[in-house]
Amino acid sequence: MLNGALIKSVNLAGRNVLCAQRRNIVYSPPLRRMPFAQKLIIGSAMVLSGYIVPAYILVNLKYYNKSAVEE
């Protein structure tokens, strides 16, 4: 429905732009294997980035509770 209305409202040049934006997904093994050290560094960065905010909140939890009591 919406897609048909969108194409009708776009001129001929716009339609060509919409049709040119196709993506192909190729499922194949990588051309070069990622080194284990690089996997370790990237994986560690991802895990640590997920724990930074909760760790900060846990360390400063007493300040969060104190401000709630004062108000």
MDAnalysis code that builds the backbone (N, CA, C; Angstrom):
import MDAnalysis as mda
import numpy as np

u = mda.Universe.empty(213, n_residues=71, atom_resindex=np.repeat(np.arange(71), 3), trajectory=True)
u.add_TopologyAttr("name", ["N", "CA", "C"] * 71)
u.add_TopologyAttr("resid", np.arange(1, 72))
u.add_TopologyAttr("resname", ["MET", "LEU", "ASN", "GLY", "ALA", "LEU", "ILE", "LYS", "SER", "VAL", "ASN", "LEU", "ALA", "GLY", "ARG", "ASN", "VAL", "LEU", "CYS", "ALA", "GLN", "ARG", "ARG", "ASN", "ILE", "VAL", "TYR", "SER", "PRO", "PRO", "LEU", "ARG", "ARG", "MET", "PRO", "PHE", "ALA", "GLN", "LYS", "LEU", "ILE", "ILE", "GLY", "SER", "ALA", "MET", "VAL", "LEU", "SER", "GLY", "TYR", "ILE", "VAL", "PRO", "ALA", "TYR", "ILE", "LEU", "VAL", "ASN", "LEU", "LYS", "TYR", "TYR", "ASN", "LYS", "SER", "ALA", "VAL", "GLU", "GLU"])
u.atoms.positions = np.array([
    [0.815, -1.191, 0.000],
    [0.000, 0.000, 0.000],
    [0.859, 1.256, 0.000],
    [1.633, 1.403, 1.033],
    [2.467, 2.594, 1.165],
    [3.538, 2.633, 0.088],
    [4.076, 1.463, -0.259],
    [5.106, 1.409, -1.271],
    [4.557, 1.853, -2.623],
    [3.338, 1.442, -2.962],
    [2.722, 1.850, -4.217],
    [2.494, 3.347, -4.264],
    [2.036, 3.929, -3.165],
    [1.820, 5.372, -3.106],
    [3.133, 6.126, -3.215],
    [4.168, 5.565, -2.630],
    [5.479, 6.206, -2.690],
    [6.001, 6.236, -4.115],
    [5.873, 5.119, -4.823],
    [6.371, 5.064, -6.200],
    [5.556, 5.980, -7.102],
    [4.237, 6.067, -6.880],
    [3.418, 6.961, -7.688],
    [3.802, 8.417, -7.477],
    [4.234, 8.749, -6.262],
    [4.545, 10.149, -5.979],
    [5.949, 10.546, -6.420],
    [6.751, 9.574, -6.764],
    [8.131, 9.861, -7.163],
    [8.191, 9.904, -8.682],
    [8.972, 10.833, -9.227],
    [9.064, 10.930, -10.686],
    [9.929, 9.803, -11.252],
    [10.115, 9.781, -12.547],
    [10.814, 8.691, -13.216],
    [12.254, 8.566, -12.734],
    [12.945, 9.671, -12.554],
    [14.328, 9.621, -12.077],
    [14.401, 9.056, -10.666],
    [13.437, 9.418, -9.852],
    [13.396, 8.902, -8.486],
    [13.171, 7.402, -8.464],
    [12.349, 6.899, -9.384],
    [12.101, 5.460, -9.452],
    [13.378, 4.715, -9.814],
    [14.159, 5.296, -10.718],
    [15.417, 4.648, -11.090],
    [16.376, 4.602, -9.914],
    [16.362, 5.612, -9.089],
    [17.229, 5.623, -7.909],
    [16.786, 4.554, -6.922],
    [15.461, 4.441, -6.708],
    [14.959, 3.425, -5.789],
    [15.305, 2.019, -6.273],
    [15.201, 1.775, -7.568],
    [15.484, 0.447, -8.100],
    [16.969, 0.129, -8.095],
    [17.818, 1.132, -8.121],
    [19.265, 0.907, -8.173],
    [19.834, 0.538, -6.813],
    [19.056, 0.646, -5.757],
    [19.590, 0.403, -4.420],
    [19.301, -1.013, -3.943],
    [19.648, -1.984, -4.731],
    [19.472, -3.386, -4.340],
    [20.747, -3.879, -3.678],
    [20.590, -4.763, -2.720],
    [21.732, -5.319, -2.005],
    [21.764, -6.822, -2.208],
    [22.945, -7.361, -2.425],
    [23.119, -8.799, -2.509],
    [23.882, -9.273, -1.295],
    [23.411, -10.336, -0.693],
    [24.092, -10.905, 0.463],
    [24.718, -12.217, 0.010],
    [26.016, -12.308, 0.141],
    [26.733, -13.493, -0.290],
    [27.175, -14.259, 0.944],
    [26.727, -15.496, 1.048],
    [27.109, -16.336, 2.171],
    [28.279, -17.199, 1.744],
    [29.443, -16.809, 2.172],
    [30.640, -17.590, 1.875],
    [31.642, -17.339, 2.993],
    [32.618, -18.214, 3.134],
    [33.631, -17.987, 4.159],
    [34.458, -16.742, 3.830],
    [35.033, -16.118, 4.851],
    [35.835, -14.917, 4.591],
    [37.071, -15.246, 3.757],
    [37.546, -14.246, 3.048],
    [38.738, -14.455, 2.222],
    [39.983, -14.616, 3.090],
    [40.038, -13.874, 4.184],
    [41.150, -13.990, 5.135],
    [40.592, -14.219, 6.518],
    [41.171, -15.149, 7.252],
    [40.720, -15.381, 8.629],
    [41.176, -14.255, 9.527],
    [40.332, -13.900, 10.469],
    [40.697, -12.874, 11.448],
    [41.623, -13.517, 12.481],
    [42.753, -12.883, 12.777],
    [43.666, -13.449, 13.769],
    [43.003, -13.553, 15.144],
    [43.433, -14.568, 15.915],
    [42.843, -14.811, 17.231],
    [43.040, -13.610, 18.149],
    [44.203, -12.967, 18.096],
    [44.466, -11.810, 18.953],
    [43.465, -10.686, 18.661],
    [43.162, -10.479, 17.393],
    [42.205, -9.435, 17.025],
    [40.804, -9.802, 17.515],
    [40.429, -11.080, 17.396],
    [39.138, -11.525, 17.924],
    [39.068, -11.292, 19.425],
    [40.161, -11.605, 20.117],
    [40.209, -11.433, 21.560],
    [40.067, -9.964, 21.955],
    [40.753, -9.081, 21.257],
    [40.698, -7.651, 21.570],
    [39.300, -7.090, 21.295],
    [38.733, -7.423, 20.143],
    [37.408, -6.903, 19.799],
    [36.346, -7.478, 20.730],
    [36.432, -8.780, 21.028],
    [35.477, -9.395, 21.937],
    [35.561, -8.815, 23.329],
    [36.784, -8.585, 23.813],
    [36.955, -7.982, 25.140],
    [36.380, -6.570, 25.183],
    [36.623, -5.804, 24.134],
    [36.083, -4.443, 24.081],
    [34.555, -4.458, 24.093],
    [33.951, -5.404, 23.387],
    [32.488, -5.486, 23.354],
    [31.928, -5.868, 24.719],
    [32.549, -6.835, 25.373],
    [32.066, -7.268, 26.684],
    [32.256, -6.164, 27.719],
    [33.424, -5.543, 27.729],
    [33.680, -4.480, 28.709],
    [32.767, -3.276, 28.495],
    [32.486, -2.944, 27.245],
    [31.611, -1.798, 26.996],
    [30.202, -2.069, 27.511],
    [29.791, -3.318, 27.564],
    [28.478, -3.641, 28.108],
    [28.425, -3.580, 29.616],
    [29.574, -3.689, 30.279],
    [29.611, -3.692, 31.738],
    [30.006, -2.344, 32.348],
    [30.380, -1.362, 31.551],
    [30.866, -0.088, 32.092],
    [29.759, 0.656, 32.839],
    [28.608, 0.839, 32.237],
    [27.529, 1.605, 32.866],
    [26.984, 0.900, 34.110],
    [26.679, -0.409, 34.066],
    [26.212, -1.060, 35.299],
    [27.253, -1.026, 36.417],
    [28.535, -1.168, 36.065],
    [29.578, -1.112, 37.093],
    [29.649, 0.282, 37.711],
    [29.526, 1.319, 36.886],
    [29.545, 2.691, 37.400],
    [28.369, 2.924, 38.346],
    [27.210, 2.424, 37.971],
    [26.026, 2.604, 38.821],
    [26.193, 1.855, 40.138],
    [26.719, 0.627, 40.080],
    [26.912, -0.134, 41.313],
    [27.911, 0.540, 42.247],
    [28.981, 1.106, 41.680],
    [29.981, 1.782, 42.514],
    [29.382, 3.022, 43.160],
    [28.546, 3.750, 42.454],
    [27.982, 5.006, 42.948],
    [26.544, 4.860, 43.435],
    [26.116, 3.661, 43.778],
    [24.741, 3.420, 44.188],
    [24.387, 4.178, 45.465],
    [25.342, 4.321, 46.359],
    [25.058, 5.047, 47.607],
    [24.705, 6.507, 47.334],
    [25.311, 7.104, 46.311],
    [24.988, 8.494, 45.976],
    [23.607, 8.600, 45.343],
    [23.230, 7.587, 44.555],
    [21.886, 7.598, 43.980],
    [20.836, 7.521, 45.092],
    [21.038, 6.653, 46.075],
    [20.082, 6.516, 47.171],
    [20.058, 7.749, 48.052],
    [21.209, 8.369, 48.271],
    [21.277, 9.567, 49.114],
    [20.495, 10.721, 48.501],
    [20.620, 10.916, 47.197],
    [19.903, 12.023, 46.562],
    [18.394, 11.775, 46.566],
    [17.979, 10.537, 46.519],
    [16.550, 10.243, 46.538],
    [15.964, 10.506, 47.925],
    [16.741, 10.285, 49.000],
    [16.260, 10.502, 50.363],
    [16.186, 11.995, 50.666],
    [17.136, 12.798, 50.159],
    [17.180, 14.228, 50.443],
    [16.011, 14.971, 49.818],
    [15.512, 14.506, 48.698],
    [14.426, 15.241, 48.028],
    [13.130, 15.034, 48.656],
])
